[in-house]
Amino acid sequence: MDIIIDLIILSTLFLIQASFVLYVAGPLILLKPTRRTTNWYAQRTTLLHPSDAQLPSELITFDTFDGFTLHGWFIPHSHPKGTIIYLHGVGDCKIGGLPFAQHFWQNGFSIFLFDLRAHGESEGLYCTYGFYEKHDVVTAITYLYSRNDIVLGNIGVFGTSMGGAVAIQAAAIDQRIAAVVSEGSFTALRTIFVDYQKRIIKLPWHFLRNVALAQSQRLANFKARLVSPLEDLKHVHCPILIAHGKRDSLIKVDYAYMLYNAANDPKELYIVEDANHSDVWEVGGTEYANTLTSFFERHLHQHRT
C-alpha cells in the first residue's frame, strides 16, 4: 500500500511539474518561433535576394490592421498570367520562397513574398498560426490592388506548412483569392499542438495542451479553437490543390486526405511519395513544379481580369 501511495504522489508531482513547464515554456515555443534570418540562409544557399536569381523586385512594406509593419518583395512580370502570393512556414521567412518565385516568374507569373508577423524582418509580437495572419494576407491583397502602377491579373496563394494553413484561412474570408495551393498544412492548431507535445515530451494528455494553449491565448489575445483550416474549408469556394509529403514526420499525411475530403470542388490532391515535411518541392521535382504551374495557369490565367 505504501508503494502505491508513493507512486501516486510521484505521479502527481510529475504532472504538476510538467504542467508548470508547459505553462511557462509552451507559450514561448508556440508564439515565438525562432526566426530564420539572412545569416541563417547564408550558411546554406547563395539565393538570399531576388537579384541572386536574376529577378526584378521591389521592396515593399505595408501595415497590418493592428499596427505592425510587414516586409516583402514584389517580383513583377511584364505580362503576368496572374500574381501568386507565397506564404512561408513557421520560423521561416520570405527568403525560403525564392526558389518558388524563380520558377513561377519564369513561367509567366508575378510573385509577392512577405514575412508573416513575428517572422523574418516583419514586426509582430506573436505568431498565431492564422488567427491574425489571415487578415494580414487580406491586407496584402488590398495593398496590391491599390497600386495602379502594377499589373496583377487574378491572385492565387501558395503556402507551405503553416503558410498552407494560413492560405486556407485567408481564402475562407477573401473571395478575391482565385486559387490556393496548400502544402503540408495542419488541420487544426489544437490537434497539431498535441502531436508536437507527444513527440517532444512524450506525453499525450490533452489537459497539458490546454494548460499551454490557455496561457498562449491570454498572451496573444486569440482563440486557438478558431485556427482550424479543416473547418474553414467549408467557406473556401475557389479551386484548391492540397499537397503533402507522404513521409512527413512533422505533420501527418493523413491530414492532407482529411483536408481534401473536406474541400469543396474543384479540388486536387497531390502526394509526393518520398518527401518529408520540408523537401516536397525538391523531392517532387519537375513533375510537382509543373503540376502547380498548370494549376495556377488554369485557374488564374484563363479567368484573367
N, C-alpha and C positions, 0 to 999 in steps of 0.2 A: 504493500500500500504506500509506503514512504517513497518507493521508486516512482510510482505513478504520480504522486503529488509533485515530486521533484521534476518530472518530465513536463507536467502541466505548467509549473512555474517557469521552467526554462523556455517552453514554447511561447508562453505569454510574454515573457521578457523579450524574446526574439522578435515577435510580431510588433511589439511596441517600438523596439529599436528600428526594425525595417520600416515601419510607418513613419518614424521620425526622419529617417534618412530620405525617404521618398518625399516627405513634406518639404524638406529643405532643398535637396538636390534635384528632385524630379522637375519642379518648375523651371529651374535653371537650364536643365538639359533640354526640356521641351520648348521653352520660349526663347532661349538664347543660344541657338546652334552656333558652333564655331564658324566664323566667316572665312571662306576661301578668298584670297586676295591675289593681286597680280604677282606678288612674290611667291605664293604657293604654286601658281601655274607656271611661273618662270623656271621652276626646277623640273618641270615635266614636259613643256612644249615651248615652241617659239611663236605660237599663234596666240598673241596677247591682245591684239587690237585689230579691227577690220583692215587696216592698212597692211598688216602682215599677211593677209590673204588677198591683197590687191583689190580690196573692196572699197568703194566710195562710202563715206559715212559722215554723219553729223552727230555731234554730242548733244544730247537733249536732256533737259531736266524739267520735271513737272511736279506739282504739289498735290498731295493726297487731300481728301476731304477733311482730314483731321490735322493737317499742317506739316506733314513730313515731306521732304524733298527727295524724289527718286531720280536715279541717274540711268540713262540708257543711250543706245546708239540706234539711229535710223539709217538703214542702208538702202538707198533708193535705186530702183531700176528705171531706166529711161522710158520703157513701155511695159509696165508691170501687168502680169496676169492677175495680180491681186497682191495683198500685203499679208504677211504671216507674222504674228506676234509670238515670240519664243519665251516660254516661262521655265526657269530652271528649277532644280530640286533643292531640298533643304540643305543649307550651308553653302550652296554653290553661288555662282554669280553669272553675269552676262557673258563673261569670257568663255564659259563652258558651252555656250550656244554658237560660237563662231564656226565650228565645222558644219553645223546645220545651215547656218546663214550662207556660208560659201556655196554649199550645194544648191540651196533654193534660189540664190541670186543667179547662179549660172544657168538655172532652169527658168529664169524669167520672172521671178518674184521680188518685190521689195520686202525687207525684213525689219522688224523693230524688236530689239532685245533690251530689257531693262532689269536692273537689280531690284528684286522684290524688297519690301520694307524689312529692315533689320538684316539685310544681306548686302554683300559687296560694298559699293560706295554709297548706297542709299541710307537715308536716315530711318529711324524707327526703333522703338524700344523692344518690341516683342514680335516674334513670329507666331501667327495664329492659324496657319495651315489652310487659309482660305476664308476664314470668317471676315477679316478685313481685306485680305489680298484680292478677293474677287471684285471688291469695289475699286481697288487700285487699277485693275485691268479695265474696268469701265471708264475710269478717269483717263487712262492712257488712250483708249479709243476716241473719247471725246476730244482729247488734245489733238490727236492725229487728224480728225475730221475738221478741226478748227483751222488747220493750216491750208490756206488757199494756194500756197506755192508748191504743193506736192501732189502727185497723182497716186491714189491708193488702190482704186478698184475695190472689190469686196475684201473683207478682213477675215482671215482664219487664225486660229490659235493652235500652237503646238506646244504642249507641256510635257515635261519628263518628271517622273516621281512626284514629289509634292506639286510641282508645276502642272502635272497632268490632272491632279485633283483640283487645283485652282482653276484650270481651264474649264472643267465641267461645271464648277460652281459659278464661274463668270457667265458661261453660256446660258445658264438657267435664269439669269436676271437681265441679260442684254441680247436682244434679238438682232442687233447689228452684227453679231458674230455669225458668219455664214457657214463655217465648218470647223470641226475640232478634231485634233489628234491628241489622244491622252495615252501616254506611255508610262507604264509602271505605277499606276495610281493605286492608292488605298481605297477602301470602300467607305470607311468612317474613321474619324480620329480616335474615338474611344476604342474601337476594335484594334487598330494598329498599335495603340499605346499598350494594350495588353500583350500583343505579340512581342513588342520590344521588351516589355517587362519580363516576360518568360525567358527571353533569350539572354538578357543582361544579368538579371539577378536570380533567374531560375525559379521564380515564384509566380504561379498563375492566378492568385486570388484577386478578384475584381475589386475588393474593398481597398487594396493597396493602390490600384489605379485611381480609384475615386478620391483617395487622400491627396495624391499628387495633382489630379485634374481640378479638384476643388480649389486648391491653393493657386494653381495656374490661372483659373478663371477669374479669381479675385484680383490677381496682379495685373492681368492683361485686359480685364473687363470684356470677356467674351464668353460664349456658351459652346462648350465642346460638342454637345449633342447635336448642334446645328451644323457642324462641319461634317457633312455626310454626302459625298458625291453620289453614292448609291441612291439616296432619296432625291437628290437634286436632278438626277437624270429624268425623272418624271416630267420636268419642266423644260428639258432640252429638246428642241424640235428641229434643229439643224442637223445635217449629216455628221456622223461621228465615227471615228475609227479608234478602236481600243487595241493597244499593242502591249505586249508583255514578254519578258524573257521566261522561257519555260523552266529554267533552273534558278530563278530568282530566290535568293536566300534571305532577302530583307522584307519583301512584300510578296505574299503568296500568289502564284499564278492563278489559283482558284478565284481570287478577287477579280481578275480580268474577265473570267467567264460570268461571274455574278454581275459585273458592270454591263457586259454585253447583253446579257439576258434582260436586264432592267431598262436598257436604252430603247428609245423609240426608233422606228425606221425613218430614213435609211441609215443603216449601221453596218460596220465591218469589224471583223476580229482578225488580228494578225499576231500569232505566237511565234517567236523566234526560238527555235528548238534548243540550241546550245548556249543561249545567252543567260547571264545572271541579271543583276539589277541595273548596273551602271554601264554595261557594254552592249546594249541592244543594237545601237547604231553600228558599232564596229563589227559585231558578230553577224548581224543581219546583212551587212554589206550592200552591194549594189541593188540586190533584189528588194531589200527593205526600203532603201532610199528612193528607188523608183516607184515603189508602191505608194509612199507618202506623196511624192511629186504628182503621180497620177490622180490621187485622191483630191489634192488641192486644185489641180487643173480642172477636174470635172466639176467641182463644187464652188470654185471661185471664178474661174475664167469664163465658163460658159454662161454664167449669170452676171456677167460684169456690168457694173453700173457706171 
